[in-house]
Amino acid sequence: MAKIKSVIGFEVDSKEIRAIEVSRSNGVYSILACGSAPLHEGVIEEGFIRDADAFNIALTDLMQSGGFRSNNVVVGINNQNVIMRYATFPKVDEDKLRNMVLLQAQEFIPIPVQEMEIDYVVAGEGVNEDEQEVTNVLLVAARRNMIEQYINILAASKLQVVDVDASLLSYCRGLQSGVVGQEKYAVLNMNDDLLNFLVIQGNEVSMVRSINIPDRVADNVGRLYNNEEGYDLEAEDIQMIGSMLGSETSSSVSYYAMQMGVTPIENIYFITTARKEEELLREIAGIVSLPVTIPNFYTNNNFDLDQKVINKFASCIGLAIQALEGK
């Protein structure tokens, strides 16, 4: 994978395809192409592509109009079919850890593991209540049939999937590459289907929580992600969504403080591809007691793109960079 000259970071949700092509030369990353394409209602539902023809039309238009040249793609997924769990295992030699994680994953995953592709990220080490050494792990499981569907549909468009990753983790790597220092921080991530809350310090994840968008605001969130030209939101939509985000964030912060809060959370980074993020931020900040900010990604890179564009495609950039580094 390290020999790839350029790669497309590719992210999709039920409303939009986003893609960015990144190359590396002498350790310097460059953006070669960038673009997004809206998806009509029903093309993707519950994380699965339900209308392959409509999806392919949008994909083809995006690849052609965006000037993409590479056929190497890293797919980022973040929907109801991607499950992340924080887990603790007895400390063993590194070469034995994978087998232990795979053998015991069913204890943490609510779906039969034979239906899932399972990976993990080491999230630090410590000791348990019995003073035994343990390894903390962030388990990542995704439905196998969903991954296979994306690979097959992209392959039909002459795109080769070189890796599949959780797009949320790509955002987190982007934060670690220049936005945050050594403080303990939380990531609040919202897309049109899902809300995620992670607590991180350095390379160590100490909490992960994912919930589906609550029914009480599902219609409001749907209007938030409406891409029709000239469509605008009512103030009530922003207030209801912001209130939900603030409430869920406060609940997550309180739970963390009660269960694991040896070191308090210092900052919360709000990440979303939705429009009106500044208005949502003000609603959240009025409820949550901790500082909440929208991060600017990759400010040290000369990508020659507007910062808002970089933020929107930050996960795609991270996916591409990860592939180019051969990790």
N, C-alpha and C positions, 0 to 999 in steps of 0.2 A: 504493500500500500504506500510505502514511503517514496516509491518511484513515480507515483502519479504526478504529472505536471500541474494539473488543475482539477478541481473537483467542485461539484455543485452541492451546497447545503440546501436540503429540500425539506420544507415543513408544510404540513397540511392540517387544517381543521375543517369543521363542517361548513365554514363560510368562505374559505380562501386557501389558495396555494401560494406559498412564498418560496422564492428560490434565489440563491446568490452564488455566483461562480468565483472561486478564489484560487489564485496561483501563488506559488512561493519561489523566490529566486534569491539565493545568497542570504537566506534567513528573513527576507522581507516579503510580507504578504501584500498582494494587490487584488483589488476587485475588478473582475473582467466583465461581469454582467450581473444585472440585478433586476428583479421584477416580481409582480404578484398578479394573480388572476382570481376574480371572484367565482364562487361556486353557487349555483342556484339551489334553492331549497330542495332537499331530498336527494341530492347527489351523494352526500355522505350523511349517514345516520348511525348513531351509536358507534362511531369509529370505523364503520365499514363502508366501502364504496358500493352504493346501491345502484348507481347509474353509470356504468363503465364508459358508455359512449359519450355522455356529457362530460365526464371527467377527462377523457382523452382529448376532446375538443378543446377544453380549457387548458390542458397541459400543452398541447401542440401550439396553440396560440401564444402561450407564455414563452415557450422555448424559442419560437421564431421571432416574436416581437421583441423579446429581451436580448437577442443576440447571443444566446448560450451556445457554446461550441463543444464543451466536454460532454462525454456520455457517461462519466463516472459520477454517481450520486450517493450521498449519505442522507438517509431518511430520518427525520426527527418526528417522533410521535408522542402526543400527550393527550390521551382521552380516557374514557371509562375502561378501556381494555388494557391499560397499563397500570399495574399495581406496584406501589412502592411501600416497603415496610422496613422499619428499623428493627434489627434483630441482634441478639448477643449470643455468641458461641464460645465454648471453652477454647482457650488459646492452643493452637497446634502449629506444627511447622507449616510454612507457606505452601509447600507442595501438597499438603493434605487438606488445606482449608476448603478448596473448591468442592472436593468430594463430600466433605461434611456439610457444606451449605446446601448442595443439591439434594443430599439425602434427607435433610431436616427441613427443607423449604416448605413442605406441605403444612407444617405446624403454624406457619405465618401467612400463607396464601389461601384465601377462601375459595379458590377454584382448583379443581384437580390439576396437579402439576404436569400431568401428561398432555394437557391442553395448552401448556404455556412454554414459552422460551424464557429461561431464567438466567439472569446475570447478577452480579453484585459489585459493590464498591466498598472497599475497606474504609470504615468511618472512625477509626481510632481504636485504642486499646485501653484497658482499665482492669479493675478488680471488682468482683461481685460481693454480695453480702457475706460470703464465706471466705473472703480474702483470696479467692482463686483468680488467676489471670484469665481475662476474657478478651475476645476480639469483637468489636462492634462492626456491624455490617449493614449497609443499605441494600436491601434486596430489591431488584427490579424484575418484574415478571410481565410479559406481554403475551396476549393470545396468539398462538402459532398460526391459526388460520387467517388472522388479520394481517400479520407480517407477510405471509405467503401471498396474500391477495395483492398487497402493494408491490411486492417484488415482481409478480407475474404481469401486472398491468403496466408497470414502468418498463419491464423488459420488452413488452409488445411495442413500446414506443422507442425501442433501441437505446434505452438507458440501462446501464449496469449498476445495480445496487451493491456498493462495496461495503456498506455497513448500515445497521439500523440502531438508533440510539434513542434514549428518552430526551426529548427536546428540553425539558425542564433542567436536566443536568447540564446541558449545553449552556443554558443561561447562567447557571451557577459557576461554571468554569470561566465564563466571560466576566463575572463579578470578581473572581479570584485573580484574574489577570491584570487588574489595575484599579478597580473601583474600591475594593475594601482592603483594609490592613489586617491587623490581628484581632480586631474586636469580634465579639460574638454577635452575629446578626441573624435576622430572619428574612426569608424570601416569601413574599406574598404574590402568587402568580394566578392570574385569572384568564381563561379563554372562554369561548362560548359554551363549553360543556362542563368545565371542571374548575375547581378552586383548590390550589395547593399551598401548603404552608410548611416551610423547612426552617430548621435552626442549624446554623453552621458556624464553626470557628476554624480558620485555617482550612485544612482538608478534611476536617472531622464533622460529619453530620450527626446531630444528637437528637433530632426529632423530625418526623415527616408525617404529614396529615393531608389526605386528599378527600374531598367531598364533591358530589355532583352539585351542580347549581340548584339551589332549592326551588321547589315548584312555585313558591310564592313570588319569586322574581324572575321566573323563566321567561315570561313574555317581555318583561322589561329588558332583560339581557339580549333576547332575540332582536329587539328594536335597536339596542346598542350596536350590534354587529351587522345591522342592515347596511349594505354597501350601495344602495341605490343612490344615484346622483341627485343631490338636492334634498335628500331625506334628512330630517332633523329630529332631535329628541325633545321630549317634554322635560321640564325641570323635575317633574315627579319621578320620571324614570331614573335620572341621576341620583335623586335623593334616596329612592328605594334600593337601588343597587349599592350605593355608597353605604347606606345603613346596614345592609346585609354583610358587606365586606368588613366594615368596622366591627360589627357584632361577632362575626366568625373569627376575626383576628384577635379581638380581646379575649374570646374564649380560649383560643389556642395559646396565647401568651400566658393566661392564668393557669392552664393545664400544665404548660411547660414549667412554670415557676413552682408549682405544687409537686410535680413528679421528678424533675431533673434539674431544677434551677440553682445549681451550685454557683454558677456565674450568670448574672442576669443578661438578658438580651439588651444590646445597646442601640440598635437601629433596625428598622424594617425597610426593605427595598420592595417597592410595588412595581411589578412587571406585568404588562398586558399589551397586546396588539390592538386593543379596542381604542376607538376614538374617544374623546372627552376624558382622557386619563387625568388631566390636571383637575378637572371638576370632580372626578371621583376621588382623587387624592385629598382634596379639601374636605370632602365628606368623611373619609376615613380618619383623617387627622383630627377632626372634631370629636371623634369617639375614642380613639386609641391614645393611651397615655404616653407611648413611646414615640420618638421621632420617626416619621414615615416619609420617604423620599422616592422619587423616580430616578433611577441611576442612568448615567450616560456611559455607554459601553465603548471600549476600544478607542478612547480619546488619544492614546499615544501612537495610534497607527494613522498614517497618512492615506486614508482611503478615498479622499476627495469626494465624499458624500456628505450631505446634510446630516447633522447629528440625529435628528428625528428619524431619518431613514435608517441609519446605523442601528438605532435602538429597536426599530421595528424588525430588522433582519438580524438582530444580535444572535439569536439561537442558530440561524442558518450559517452565520459566519463561524460560530464556534464548532458546529458540526463539520464544516469544511476544513477548518484548521486542524481539528483532531485527526481527520483522515490524512491530511498532508504530513502530519508529524508521525504517521504510522502507528498511532496508539489505538 
